[in-house]
Amino acid sequence: MQSRFRSFALLVAAPVTSILFAFLLSSIVLLIAGSNPFTAYKDMVQHGTTLETVIDMLNKATPLYVSGVAAAIGFRMNLFNIGVEGQYQMGAFFAAAAGGAIVFPGFLHVIFIVVVAMIVGSLWAGLAGVLKVSRGVNEVISTIMLNNIALAGVLAWLTVAWRDGELSTNSGTKLIEESGWIFDLNWLVEIFTREILRGRELSGVLLIAILAGVAYHLFVSRSRLGFDLRASGYNPLAARASGVPPKRMVVLAMLLSGAAAGLVGLVDILSRNHRFDQNFTPGLGFAGIAVALLGRNHPVGIAVGALLFAFLDASSSILQITGSASKEIVTIMQGVILLAAVISYEFVRRIREREEVRLASLAIAGAEA
């Protein structure tokens, strides 16, 4: 019983410590800036717990969670996929263009858009995997370059080239027909709460994100192929000796990571803008890496990290209205949380290793006695 409690304490120590440290440091920054931290946090909590803000928070957390899952798939294979940003924007662009050009009856239209986004994101990430196993190009370098090619090259060129064509307009891709719009979940929330006001809608993409998280957990933790993938990440030589081809696992991990990344932009495509245009949300790929690191690549931990980041973002707007603090304090808090989490996790890892060595020594001493 004591051993289980100690393991649980070590598990939650790092994220709790990082969050407390972030609030402490942010409070110091607020005091230096002449703001009252207690007033600022009170405003954020009061505003962030209203139903409409909770809906905004969940809509922001949905793509963050999927982005975190995409990054975590690579991390479990010991791959650092920084290219989620380019992968999800490429997937969203082609999914929006294809969804605006082709119409399917009913929910098939939505499924078609989702599949296109996953395929494009997977292929774009797969390029980095192929470069790694065939030419030894580090995935960090290749995914950064592919990000630049995707964002400043392919998407810019296609936007200009198709501006006067059939697939796009001056403001972006063609508007997707209503058959390609996903339903909202307001009816489900209102069963347990009240009517949602101010035109807020909880995107049905939340269900896709939940399915992605469940699939990620079942594949990585409960399947033979997922075990082979993790084994290749931990020790490629040992995995090869046991019959697992590490190069194939690298490509597979990047393909799966890219497929998950393709889902990140679906909130904009299926629920919000219904096209790829200048209002499309950027930066979710890099934020997803932070969420995955904070959640330790666990589907539940990633969800907590996504909700935390989304809460800070959704509740920060009240700070400028009340004048209690600058909105930028939220950015400081997010950065400090991530930095503190990385340091805390490393500290906890060393404690756990020392504990394992101690227990092993006691076991050996007991066996000899």
Secondary structure, 3 states (H helix, E strand, C coil): CHHHHHHHHHHHHHHHHHHHHHHHHHHHHHHHCCCCHHHHHHHHHHHHCCHHHHHHHHHHHHHHHHHHHHHHHHHHCCCCCCCHHHHHHHHHHHHHHHHHHCCCCCCHHHHHHHHHHHHHHHHHHHHHHHHHHHHCCCHHHHHHHHHHHHHHHHHHHHHHHCCCCCCEECCEECCCCHHHCCCECHHHHHHHCCCCCCCCCCECHHHHHHHHHHHHHHHHHHCHHHHHHHHHHHCHHHHHHCCCCHHHHHHHHHHHHHHHHCCCCHHHHHHHCCCCECCCCCCHHHHHHHHHHHCCCCHHHHHHHHHHHHHHHHHCHHHHHHCCCCCCHHHHHHHHHHHHHHHHHHHHHHHHHHHHHHHHHHHHHHHHC
